[in-house]
Amino acid sequence: METRELTCIGCPLGCALTVTMEGKEVKEVKGNTCVKGDIYARKEVTNPTRIVTTTVKVSGGKVPMINVKTQSDIPKDRIFDCVAALKGLTIPAPVAIGDIVLENVAGTGVNIVAAGNVEAA
């Protein structure tokens, strides 16, 4: 049996979690005060994923940059591939929240979407 110590990010409490594993199977999660902690711990030790947020350039807009994010979480080990795919990307204004900025980023099957609005200049 192996144990892993984690700090939960499922809610603001930040519970100290202890996950007991046998091979790749989670046997027990301790320390969580809500169900989110159990869900987070099991996912984090078996298939960690993250939402990626960053910015991209905007041409012809009232501001030169816009916040973007992955539409859903991607495998943690693909974060740098995702950021690399966005490096140097410039999109034309206008841009609205939810607009797809880049489809299937780094082959993850997840789109990059605008997280803000930029009006044309």
C-alpha positions as CSV (number, residue, x, y, z in Angstrom):
1,M,0.0,0.0,0.0
2,E,1.1,3.5,-0.9
3,T,-0.1,6.8,0.6
4,R,-0.1,10.2,-1.0
5,E,-0.6,13.5,0.8
6,L,-2.6,16.3,-1.1
7,T,-4.1,19.6,-0.3
8,C,-7.7,19.7,-1.7
9,I,-8.5,22.5,-4.2
10,G,-12.2,21.5,-4.5
11,C,-13.4,24.3,-2.2
12,P,-11.9,27.1,-0.1
13,L,-11.2,24.9,3.0
14,G,-8.0,23.4,1.5
15,C,-8.3,20.1,3.5
16,A,-5.2,18.0,4.0
17,L,-6.0,14.7,2.2
18,T,-4.4,11.3,2.6
19,V,-5.0,8.9,-0.3
20,T,-4.2,5.2,0.2
21,M,-3.5,3.3,-3.0
22,E,-2.9,-0.2,-4.0
23,G,-1.1,-0.1,-7.3
24,K,-3.2,2.3,-9.4
25,E,-6.4,1.7,-7.5
26,V,-7.6,4.2,-4.8
27,K,-8.5,2.3,-1.7
28,E,-9.3,5.2,0.7
29,V,-9.4,8.9,0.9
30,K,-9.2,10.6,4.4
31,G,-9.2,14.2,5.6
32,N,-11.9,15.6,3.3
33,T,-14.8,17.4,4.9
34,C,-17.0,17.4,1.8
35,V,-17.6,15.1,-1.2
36,K,-15.6,17.4,-3.5
37,G,-12.4,16.4,-1.6
38,D,-13.0,12.7,-2.3
39,I,-13.7,13.4,-6.0
40,Y,-10.7,15.7,-6.3
41,A,-8.3,13.2,-4.6
42,R,-9.3,10.2,-6.7
43,K,-9.0,12.2,-9.9
44,E,-5.7,13.8,-8.9
45,V,-3.9,10.6,-8.2
46,T,-5.2,8.6,-11.2
47,N,-5.8,11.2,-14.0
48,P,-4.7,14.8,-13.1
49,T,-6.2,17.5,-15.3
50,R,-6.2,21.3,-15.3
51,I,-8.0,24.3,-16.8
52,V,-5.4,26.4,-18.6
53,T,-5.8,30.2,-18.7
54,T,-3.5,32.6,-20.5
55,T,-3.7,35.5,-22.9
56,V,-3.4,35.9,-26.7
57,K,-2.9,39.0,-28.9
58,V,-5.8,40.8,-30.6
59,S,-5.4,42.8,-33.8
60,G,-7.6,45.7,-34.6
61,G,-9.1,45.9,-31.1
62,K,-9.5,48.6,-28.4
63,V,-7.1,46.5,-26.3
64,P,-4.1,44.4,-27.5
65,M,-4.7,41.2,-25.5
66,I,-7.6,39.0,-24.4
67,N,-7.9,36.4,-21.7
68,V,-8.5,32.9,-23.0
69,K,-9.0,29.5,-21.3
70,T,-9.5,25.8,-22.1
71,Q,-13.2,25.0,-22.5
72,S,-12.8,22.1,-20.2
73,D,-9.9,20.5,-18.3
74,I,-7.0,18.9,-20.2
75,P,-4.5,16.3,-19.0
76,K,-1.9,17.9,-16.7
77,D,1.0,16.6,-18.8
78,R,-0.4,18.5,-21.9
79,I,-0.3,22.0,-20.3
80,F,3.0,23.1,-21.9
81,D,1.8,21.7,-25.3
82,C,-1.3,23.8,-25.0
83,V,0.6,27.0,-24.1
84,A,3.1,26.4,-27.0
85,A,0.1,26.1,-29.4
86,L,-1.1,29.5,-28.3
87,K,2.3,31.2,-28.4
88,G,2.4,33.8,-31.3
89,L,-1.3,33.5,-32.0
90,T,-3.1,36.7,-32.9
91,I,-6.9,36.9,-33.4
92,P,-8.9,39.7,-35.0
93,A,-11.3,41.9,-33.1
94,P,-14.1,41.9,-32.3
95,V,-14.1,39.0,-29.9
96,A,-16.8,37.9,-27.4
97,I,-16.8,35.7,-24.4
98,G,-17.1,32.1,-25.4
99,D,-15.8,32.6,-29.0
100,I,-13.6,29.7,-30.0
101,V,-10.1,31.0,-30.4
102,L,-8.4,27.7,-31.3
103,E,-10.0,24.3,-31.9
104,N,-8.6,21.1,-30.5
105,V,-5.6,22.6,-28.8
106,A,-2.6,20.4,-29.0
107,G,-4.7,17.4,-30.1
108,T,-6.5,17.3,-26.7
109,G,-10.0,17.5,-28.2
110,V,-10.6,20.7,-26.1
111,N,-11.1,24.2,-27.6
112,I,-9.6,27.4,-26.4
113,V,-12.3,30.1,-25.8
114,A,-12.3,33.8,-25.1
115,A,-12.8,34.7,-21.5
116,G,-13.5,38.3,-22.2
117,N,-14.7,40.8,-24.8
118,V,-12.7,43.0,-27.1
119,E,-14.4,45.6,-29.3
120,A,-13.0,46.6,-32.7
121,A,-11.0,49.8,-32.6
